[in-house]
Amino acid sequence: MSTFAPPIQRTLDAVWRIDSARIVATLAKVTGDVGLAEDLAQEALIDALTQWPGSGVPDNPGAWLTAVAKRKAIDAWRRRERLDARYRAIAHDLGEVSEDQWQPIPDDVLRLIFIACHPVLSREGQVALTLRTVGGLTTEEIARMLIIPVATVQQRIVRAKKTLSAARVPFDTPEPNEWNARLGAVLAVLYLIFTEGYAATTGDRWIRTEIANEALRLGRVLAGLLPREPEVHGLLALMEFQASRFAARVNHDGSPILLADQDRSRWDRTQIGRGSASLARADALGRGRGNYCLQAAIAQCHATAISFEQTDWNKIVLLYEALGHLTSSPIVELNHAVALSMATGPAAALGIVDRLVAEGALHRSHLLPSIRGELLTKLGRTDEAKTELLHAAELTANEQQKAVLLAKAATL
């Protein structure tokens, strides 16, 4: 791809980031096969790379990619002489699906997520396949989010596609009585897509707002469909709280502004109010706080604090302890250590971090050495702190994050 004009590549990358979910969702409707839909979309991208430098970028690039991919599907069916009812209907009008037909899940992208999170797949397969085909994330981005090797992500995606094909899973929208069996994976996918938008794992942008906002939009649709599920409201609340700070998280040049330095007057108070209302709705259901509700409660502590110094760190520590009882995630333990350092000092927190290091947790992630470097800095162990911060800079693939870490190391 590097041989093509850089502006075309950048345009195509932007189109894919914005429209990939809808393109794949449309193709999946046409073909009845999630894996094939993604393959067709990728083939259309290759056509765009070869044709757009000469013909120019079309007025509606997403529609162009969708139409090209549909024609490829029809041509393949013709070659295989599969002139069945589906072929005749699709070939007649390039596979347009009636928008007037009632669907239990009214949103195309959310419907595709539910379909891809089929119970015949493992949770790992559901998440990897859906992040790739619906979220439009690269295998490297998925690997960094899940803190696993790229090859493992690729294997999970390939295995998931083969499993769906072997099981001859019908490409149908699941009925409402089937949603609960898929809900855990659906929530995990939305959470991870939002997380990639909130703190990009790769590239030169600190925040990918278009990705985060799409996850937030889907969360709002899902909350309308499942108003009696507290964790749905909990995830929506979490995303509302986190998104409320977007305007204050970057400088004009795109460089990050860390939480302690953010101008809180730029936080979106309306969005914070929506987050509080969603969390209240979850609590009103009376079934206790789960993973996403607890994370939302932590985010609410930050969102409603008058200042960084006046944040209720003791409450956040307690919430992380409760969250730790629900999940064995080292990320939760690491965040617990950060909160503990603010509440009681860095010494106790460093003990938690050193234990994670000894266990070999998060060894692929920049998070552990970056936080250890911060704690060592507060304890005056500057040489060790600098080593940790430089190591963290080597591990991150996000250029803005790398710059922050290198700047911190330089001050030592």
Number of C-alpha atoms within 10 A of each C-alpha: 9 6 7 12 12 12 10 17 19 11 13 19 13 13 15 21 16 17 19 26 25 22 26 29 25 21 26 21 19 22 20 16 20 24 21 16 23 23 15 24 24 17 14 21 21 13 14 22 18 14 12 17 15 8 9 10 16 12 8 9 17 17 14 17 25 24 19 18 26 25 17 16 23 20 13 12 16 13 10 9 10 13 13 9 9 13 19 14 15 18 19 9 9 19 22 16 13 7 9 6 7 8 13 11 18 14 14 18 21 23 17 25 28 24 24 31 27 23 14 14 19 16 17 15 24 27 28 29 29 27 25 20 25 25 29 22 20 16 20 19 21 26 20 22 18 18 15 16 14 17 12 13 25 19 12 20 24 15 16 26 19 13 16 19 14 9 10 10 14 12 18 12 18 17 10 11 7 13 17 12 13 19 19 15 24 26 21 17 23 26 21 19 26 27 20 24 22 23 17 26 24 19 15 16 19 23 23 20 18 15 22 25 18 19 25 23 15 16 26 19 16 22 19 12 15 16 14 14 17 26 27 26 29 30 30 32 34 27 30 27 30 23 23 21 23 17 14 19 22 17 11 6 6 13 18 20 15 11 14 10 12 19 14 19 10 13 20 19 16 12 19 24 18 16 29 24 14 25 27 16 18 26 17 12 13 9 11 12 20 18 16 24 26 23 21 29 23 22 21 22 16 20 25 16 13 12 15 15 10 9 17 17 21 14 15 26 22 15 18 24 14 15 23 17 10 12 13 10 13 16 16 16 20 22 19 22 26 24 23 23 19 17 17 13 16 21 15 13 24 23 13 18 24 14 11 18 15 9 11 10 16 19 15 17 19 23 19 24 25 23 22 26 28 22 24 20 20 14 14 11 14 18 13 14 25 24 16 23 30 21 18 24 24 14 17 20 19 17 18 19 24 20 14 17 24 17 14 18 21 11 8 15
